[in-house]
Amino acid sequence: MRYLAIVSAAALAMGLAACSNETEQKTEAAADAAGDDIEENIDTAGQVVDNAMEDVEAGVDKAAKDLDAEADKAGDKIEKEWDEAKAEAKEEAQ
């Protein structure tokens, strides 16, 4: 009877060890999958940030070009009005 109890306890221990090993493997697989998901999410987030930075850079470049064009227009208008004012002053001086 004692021998039967020892054999039963040993069988139970082996079953638990096998179950524990399987649980450990499943836990490792789940952790690996979670790590892969995290890595993929980080890569995706990095790409989103890169795309946003490119959009911001393109917007800043366009705004700078638009500002430069408006400054050129304003400069041309000021120069034209200055020339007209000089011509008008010259006529009045004669």
C-alpha positions in Angstrom: 0.0 0.0 0.0 2.8 2.3 0.9 4.5 1.5 -2.4 1.2 2.3 -4.3 1.0 5.7 -2.5 4.6 6.5 -3.5 4.0 5.5 -7.1 0.8 7.5 -7.2 2.5 10.5 -5.7 5.4 10.2 -8.2 2.9 9.9 -11.1 1.0 12.9 -9.9 4.3 14.9 -9.6 5.3 13.9 -13.1 1.9 15.0 -14.4 2.2 18.3 -12.6 5.7 18.7 -13.9 4.5 18.0 -17.5 1.6 20.4 -17.0 4.0 23.0 -15.5 6.4 22.6 -18.5 3.5 23.0 -20.9 2.3 26.1 -19.0 5.8 27.5 -19.1 6.0 27.0 -22.8 2.6 28.6 -23.4 3.6 31.5 -21.2 6.9 32.0 -23.1 5.0 31.8 -26.4 2.5 34.4 -25.2 5.3 36.7 -23.9 7.1 36.3 -27.3 3.9 37.2 -29.2 3.3 40.2 -26.9 6.9 41.3 -27.5 6.3 41.0 -31.3 3.1 43.0 -31.0 4.8 45.7 -29.0 7.7 45.9 -31.5 5.2 46.1 -34.4 3.3 48.8 -32.6 6.4 50.8 -32.0 7.4 50.5 -35.6 4.0 51.6 -36.7 4.1 54.5 -34.3 7.5 55.5 -35.6 6.2 55.5 -39.1 3.2 57.6 -38.1 5.6 60.1 -36.4 7.9 60.1 -39.5 4.9 60.8 -41.8 3.6 63.5 -39.5 7.1 65.2 -39.5 7.2 65.0 -43.3 3.7 66.6 -43.5 4.8 69.4 -41.1 8.0 70.0 -43.1 6.0 70.2 -46.3 3.6 72.6 -44.7 6.4 74.8 -43.4 8.1 74.8 -46.8 4.8 75.8 -48.5 4.2 78.5 -45.9 7.7 79.9 -46.4 7.3 79.9 -50.2 3.9 81.6 -49.8 5.3 84.2 -47.4 8.3 84.8 -49.8 5.9 85.3 -52.7 3.7 87.7 -50.7 6.8 89.6 -49.5 7.9 89.9 -53.2 4.4 91.3 -54.1 4.5 93.8 -51.3 8.0 94.8 -52.2 7.0 95.3 -55.8 3.9 97.4 -54.8 6.0 99.5 -52.5 8.6 100.1 -55.2 5.9 101.0 -57.7 4.2 103.4 -55.3 7.6 104.9 -54.5 8.3 105.5 -58.2 4.9 107.0 -58.6 5.4 109.3 -55.6 8.8 110.4 -56.9 7.4 111.1 -60.4 4.5 113.1 -58.9 6.9 115.1 -56.7 9.1 115.8 -59.7 6.1 117.0 -61.7 5.0 119.3 -58.8 8.5 120.6 -58.4 8.6 121.8 -62.1 
